[in-house]
Amino acid sequence: MSNQELTAMSKAVVQAYMDTLTTGDIDALRGFFTAESTWTLAGDLPLSGTWTGPVEILEEFVPQMVARLRPETMEFSFDGLIAEGEKVLAEWNTLAQARTGGRYDQHCLAVFTIRDGKIASVREYFDTLHAKNVVFTETDPTTVVLRYFEALAAGDQDVIRDSWASDGSCWYGGDLPISGTWQGRDQVINGFLATAFAHLDPEKEIGIKVTNHFGAGEQVLVEWDSWATGKTGRPYRENNIGVFTVRDGKITNMREYADTQHWQRALVA
């Protein structure tokens, strides 16, 4: 077989596999693998590593991934193939709603090796950080809240938004621009948080550090330090405490307490 013929055959095998994948026909998919076929996923996710044979690949690896997504929301689009000899590079996109509530929007690339008309090996690569944050995120209350604080410190807007339930609410005491009850995720993020950060000088250091936390059931208490420079030019150094309620991996309520007099002196002109 010439290299041109081998390339065409290899490409046809992967194209047929991708077409079959969209049908969800597991029995048909098994026919593309041998008992020694391997599928390797890069990274350190719970599913990362090498899976051997059609049973591990199709009955363990794939179902464990799909189980973290809502099947009725899954969309699959195929970008194309590049082939040379027995090697085929495939690109595709997966869109779905994760069971954690986040939107999974993943671009995937895999290198297939084809031998004797079968898939001998696959090396798959994608945005593992996105997968970790959206699909493989832990849902116990303390982990959810600490991830939220990490996102606040890093300015990760996607994780900040994903941390809150759509009907979540927060309350802040006093008579400040951020005081009162903010109802709904959009109000929490675009109202409460946006108003707070609007009073800070973005050209100066803005910091937040958790100093203590403990949880009981669905509630988590967190103490943290925050510091910045107000647009007033005055330094802001605050010790905060908040009680968070988490259900189904999302923050549903927060009650925050802090020195409101200091907030006013430092940040209100």
N, C-alpha and C positions, 0 to 999 in steps of 0.2 A: 504494500500500500504506500503510495506516495505521500509526502508531507501534506500536499494540498488535499488529498482524499482524507487523510487522517484528521486534518483541521475541520473539514466539512462534517465528518462523522461525529467528532467530538462536540462541535457546535450544535448539531442536530439533537444529540442526546440531552444536552443541557436545556435546549429550547423545549424539548418534549417534557422534561422534568418540570420546568417552570410553568408550562401550560397545565400540566397535571396538578401541580401544587395549588393552583387557583380553584380547582374543583373540590379539593379536600378528600380525594379518593385515596385513602391510606393504603389499601391493597394494591392499587396501581403504582403508588409511589415505591412500595417495597421492591418492585421489579427493577428499579433503577440501581439498586445497591447489591453488593455481595456481602457475605458474612464478615469479611475483613474490611469493609469500607469504613472510613473514619470521617467524622465531622468535628472540626476544632473551632471553638469560639474563643476569640482573644479576650483578654482582660481578667478581672478578678470578681466577676459577678457570680452569683450562686450557680449559674448554668455554664460558666466558663470552663474550658478544659476540652478534652477529647472524648467523643462518644463513638463507640465501635459497633458496627453492624446495624441492620435495619430495625431491630427491636429497640436498642438503646436510642437510636437517632429518632425514630418515628413514634415510639411508644413511651419514651421517657423525656428526651430533650425537647422535642416540639410541643408535646402536650403541657409540659411544665411552663413553657413560655406562653402558650395560648391561654392557659388557665389564669394568667395574670391580666388578661385583656377581656373586654366584653365582646364576644364573637360577633354580635349583631352590628357592631360599629366598625369592624375591621375592613379596611380597604387596601388593596394590593395593586401596585402599578409597576410595570417592568420597563426599565430604561434601555436595556440592550445587552449585547454580548460582544466580546472581543476574543478571538480564538487564534491559537498558533499550535499546531500539532495536537498533543494530548491535553494541553492547558486551555481552559476557558475562563474568562473573567466575566462575571455577571453582576449587574447592578439593578437594584429594585428599591422601591419605597413602601413602607408599611405605615398606615395611619390607623389609629384605634383609640378608644377610650379605655384607659387603664382602670382596673378595679379599685385602685386607690383614689380614683377621681380625676387624675391628670390626663392631659392629652398627649398621646404617644405619637410622635412624628419622626420617623426614623428612616435614614438613608443607609442602605446596606450594600456591601460589596463582598463577593466571595470568589475565591479561586478554586475551580474544579479541576481535578485530574481525572481523565477518562481513559480506561483501559479495557479492551475487548468489549466495547459497547456498554460498559457499566461505569458508574461513578466509583472511583477508587478512593478519592479523598476530597474533602472540602475544607478550606480555611476561610472562615467568615469574619468580617470586620464591620463594626459600626460604632456609633457614638455611645460608648459604654457609660459615660457620665450621665447622659440624658436618660439612658435605660435605668441606671441606678436611682436617679432622682424621681423618675416618673413611675417605673414599673416595679422595681425591686425595693422601693422605700419601705422601711419598717413603719408599722401603724400603731405601735404602742404609744400611749399619750406622751411619756417623757421624751422619747425619741423624736416624735413629731414636733414638740415645742422647741427642743434644742436645735433641731434642723432649721426651724423658723428663725431662731436667733442667729445661727450661722449665716443664713441668707441675708438677714438684716445687716450684719456686719460686712458681708461681701457685696451688698447691693444687688443680689441676685433676684430680680423682679419676678422671674418665672416661678421660682421656688416660693417666694413670699406669697404670691397669689395662690399657688397650688396648696399652700398650707391651710388656707381658710375655707371653711364650708361656704357655699353660696349664700346661705342665710345667717352666717356668723355675725356676731355683734361684739362691740367692745365699749367699755365705759371708763371714763377718766374723771376723777373728782375735780372740784373747784369751779372757778369762773374764768377759765382761760379760753383762748380760741379753739383748743382741742378738747375742752371739757364737755361732758354729757355722754349720751349714748349714740353710737354710730351703728346703724342697722344695715346688714347686708355686706357681702364681701367688697363690692364696689365702693361703698361708703367708708369701710374700714381702710381700704388701700388709697383710694383717690380723695377721701375726705380726711380722716383722722391722721394717717401716716403722712399724706402729702402736706397737710397743714403744719404738722410738726416740723418736717424737713424744710418747709418753705421759710421757717424762721432761722435757719442755720446758714452760715456762710459756706457755700460749697467749695470755696478755694482753700479753706482751712481744714485741718484734720477733724473727722467725725468718727467717733469710736463707740463701741458697745462691747461689754464683756460680762458674761454670766459669772457670778460669784458664788451662787448657791442654788440648789434646786432639789426638790423631792416630790414624789408623786404618790397618790393614793387613789386607786381606781381610775376614773376618767378625769380626775383633777390633778393639775401640776402647779406647784408654787415655785416661782422663780424670782431670785434677787439678781439684779444686774447694775453695773455702773455704766453711765453714758457720759460722753464729753464731746464738746464742740465749741465753736465760737459763734455767737449769734450775729445776725446781720446788724445788730446794734453795735457790734465791735466788742461786746463784753463776753467774758468766758462763761461757759456753761459746764458745770460739773454736778451731776445728779446721781443719787442713789435711789433705785426704783425697786418696787416689788409688785408682782402681778399674779393673779390666780387665773389659770387657764383651764377650760373644759374642752376635752377632745373626745369626739365620737366618730367611729368609722374612719380613723386616720386623719380627721380634719379638725381644726380649731373651730369650735362653735361659739365660744364666749371667752372674753378676757376682761378682767377688772384690774385696773392699774392704779397704784397709789405712789405718790412722790411728793417732794417738797414743792408745792405749787407757788409758794412765795418766791423761791429761788427761780423757778421757771419764768415768772413774770419779771423779776428784776433783771435776769440775764437776757431774755429773748424779746420782751415787749418794749417797744420804744417809748 
